[in-house]
């Protein structure tokens, strides 16, 4: 599936595809949310590190959000979960 087609799907659907092994879906989500990691990184500091280290921590959070996402009955959207993980 190409990125153009992924634009038509919900993030939750794309996450499920990524969890099932679609590297295209995974890359699409990482590209979509990497700017969020950069924005969030500006409010954090790692002693002895630089801004790129904080951005990498945010990217790890995005990977974890995709990996751990389950469509729970409480209805938290994947965008909220990614935002939360990017801040940790």
WOSULTA-V116867 format. One record per residue. N is the residue number from 1. RES is the residue in one letter. SS is DSSP state (H for helix, E for strand, C for the rest). PSI is psi in whole degrees, -180 to 180 (999 if undefined). OMEGA is omega in whole degrees, 0 to 359 (* if undefined). Layout:
# WOSULTA-V116867
N:RES:SS:PSI:OMEGA + N:RES:SS:PSI:OMEGA
This chain:
# WOSULTA-V116867
1:X:C:138:182 + 2:X:C:164:181 + 3:X:H:-35:179 + 4:X:H:-41:179 + 5:X:H:-35:179 + 6:X:H:-31:179 + 7:X:C:-23:183 + 8:X:C:-14:184 + 9:X:C:158:174 + 10:X:C:156:178 + 11:X:H:-37:180 + 12:X:H:-41:178 + 13:X:H:-40:180 + 14:X:H:-38:177 + 15:X:H:-44:178 + 16:X:H:-40:177 + 17:X:H:-43:179 + 18:X:H:-42:179 + 19:X:H:-26:179 + 20:X:C:3:173 + 21:X:C:6:180 + 22:X:C:110:179 + 23:X:H:-31:178 + 24:X:H:-44:179 + 25:X:H:-42:179 + 26:X:H:-49:180 + 27:X:H:-38:178 + 28:X:H:-48:181 + 29:X:H:-41:179 + 30:X:H:-47:178 + 31:X:H:-39:182 + 32:X:H:-38:187 + 33:X:H:1:181 + 34:X:H:-31:177 + 35:X:H:-35:176 + 36:X:H:-43:178 + 37:X:H:-40:179 + 38:X:H:-43:180 + 39:X:H:-47:181 + 40:X:H:-31:183 + 41:X:H:-23:183 + 42:X:C:-18:181 + 43:X:C:3:183 + 44:X:C:162:181 + 45:X:C:137:174 + 46:X:C:121:180 + 47:X:C:126:180 + 48:X:C:2:181 + 49:X:C:175:176 + 50:X:C:-178:184 + 51:X:H:-35:179 + 52:X:H:-34:178 + 53:X:H:-40:180 + 54:X:H:-40:177 + 55:X:H:-43:179 + 56:X:H:-38:176 + 57:X:H:-40:177 + 58:X:H:-39:179 + 59:X:H:-38:175 + 60:X:H:-40:177 + 61:X:H:-38:178 + 62:X:H:-44:176 + 63:X:H:-44:180 + 64:X:H:-40:179 + 65:X:H:-41:178 + 66:X:H:-47:182 + 67:X:H:-42:189 + 68:X:H:-6:184 + 69:X:C:133:169 + 70:X:C:144:184 + 71:X:C:76:186 + 72:X:C:158:183 + 73:X:C:-13:180 + 74:X:C:-12:171 + 75:X:C:22:176 + 76:X:C:124:181 + 77:X:C:153:179 + 78:X:H:-32:180 + 79:X:H:-36:177 + 80:X:H:-42:181 + 81:X:H:-39:178 + 82:X:H:-44:179 + 83:X:H:-43:180 + 84:X:H:-47:181 + 85:X:H:-34:180 + 86:X:H:-25:180 + 87:X:H:-17:184 + 88:X:C:999:*
